[in-house]
Amino acid sequence: MLLCPLVAWSVLGDGIQVMAEESKKPDAVAVDAVTTQRLRELDEYWSRVSKAVREGDFEAYQATCHPLGTLVSGNKNMSQPLSAALARWKQEFTDTKRGAMKARVEFRLSRRIGDATTAFETGIFRYESQRQGAEPKVEYVRLEALLLKENGRWQIMMEHQRESATEQEWQALKE
């Protein structure tokens, strides 16, 4: 994100809401082209993440994660390689793919900082899961994400799940 943003919401497929911004810097024309392209690519990135979760496509989800990435959990007061988290989450993807559960993740981003190859995004994600015959479980989590673009592809390098958020805080990001 740039220091003096003008904010506008856009709603993408899969229920993803993100904020777009423009710079008030003198070289705004050049910055806007880079910013616009980055935001478009990152919007597509978050859509791929949501689709992979919804469809239980573990390989597609794994491809959105940098091999050296880190997961930080504020609620659990821990950090670990994303590869370890992926191994832990794989069964849920398998269960979703075979229909034993449903899963969905949506993102509302409130701050987007970056350039053509790096991004730091903050907001809240809403994760909903439901096992067959069980009530749905919904979680709202404050998110900080550090992403890198290598070989034309964005991947998350650090996913910081800071702490739980409320539905009201989630709704406030919609406004």
N, C-alpha and C positions, 0 to 999 in steps of 0.2 A: 504494500500500500504506500501511497505517497503522502507527504506531510499535509497537504491541503486538499483533501478529497471532496469531490461533489458526489453524493451518494444517490444511486437509483437502484431499485429492486428489479430483478427479473426472475420470472418463474420458468424453470426448465422442465423437461420431461422427468418422470420418476418423482415428481413432487419436490425437487430440489430448489431451494431459494438461495440466491447468492446476491451479493452486492457488487455492483460495478462502480467504478470511479474514474475520474479524470483529473489530471493535474492542472494546477494553476501556474506552473512554472513557465518561464519564458519560452523554453523549447518544447512547449506542450504538443506541437504537431508530431514531433518524433517520439516523444514519450507516449502520447496517446496511441500511436500505431503499435508500439511494443506492448503497452498495457492492455489494449484491446485484444491483441493476439494472445497474450498470456492468460487473460481472464477467460477467453473463449476455450482455450486448451484446458484450463483447470476446471471449467464448468463441465467439459467433456470427461475429464478425469473423475470428478465426483459422481457423474452419471454412471460411469463404468463401475465404480465401487458399489453404488446402489444396486445396479443391475446384477452384479455378481452375487451380492448377498441375497437378493430376492430370488434368483434362480438357483442358488446353491452351487455356483460355479467356482470351486476352490481355486483352480488354475488361473482363472481370470482375476480373482481377488489377489492371489499371490503375486501376479504380474504387476499389480499396482504398488507393491511394496519393494523398497530397495533391499537387496540381499544383506546389506550391512545395517539396515534400519533398526531403530530402537522404539519400544513401547514403554511409555512412562505412565503409571497409574497413580494419581493423587489419592484416590479413595483407598487403594491397597498399599500405598506408601512403598512402591517398588518400581524397578525398571528391569527390562529384560530385552534380549534381542527379539525383533519382530519375528524371526524364524521360530523361536520358541512359542510365541503367542499363536502363530499360524498353526503349529502342530497341535496346540491345545484346542483351537477353534475348528480344526478340520472336520471333526465328527458332526458339528452343527451344519456345516456345508453339505456333508454327505446326507444327513437326515433331511435337510431342506430339498436337496435334489431328488431324493426318493419319495418325498411327500409325507414323511413322518413329522415334519414341523414346517411352519411358515416363518420367514424372517424378512424384515424390511428395515432399511436405514435411510434416513433423510438428513440432510444437512442444511443449516441456516448459518451463513457466514456473515460476520459483522465487521471483520477487518481483514484486508488482503494486501500484503506488502510483497513486492518482488520486482524482478526484472525478467529478462528473456529466459533465464535458466535456473532461477531460484525463486522460491515463494515461501512466505510464512503466512498462514491463514488461521484465523481464530473464529470461534462461533460455538454452536451447540449442535450435537447430533441427537436424533431421536431413533432409538433402536427398539423395534417391536418384534417379539418372538412368541410363537404359540405352538406348543406340542399338540398332537392329535388328542382330542378329548379334554384338553386343559384350557384354562382361561388365558387370554393374552397377557404377556408381561411387557410393560413399556418402561424404558429408561431414557432419561434426558441427561446428557453428559456434556460438560464444557470441554471444548476441544481446542488444542493448539497443534498445528501441523506444519512441519518443515518439509518442503518438497524440492526435489532436484530434477532437472530435465537433462537427461543424457541420451545421446543417440536418437533425438527426436521424441523421447518418451518421458513423461512425468512419472515419478515414483515418490512415495512418502519415505522420508529418511527418519523422521521422528514424529511419532504420534503421541501427543501428551493428552491423556484423558485426565484433565485436572481434577474435577470433582463433579458431583451430581448437580444438576440444574432442576428447576421446577417447570411445570407445564406453562405457568404464567411467564417465566423468563423466555421460554421457547416462543410463546405467542407474541411477546414484545418484540422479538427479532423480525416478526412478520410485518410489523407496522413501519 
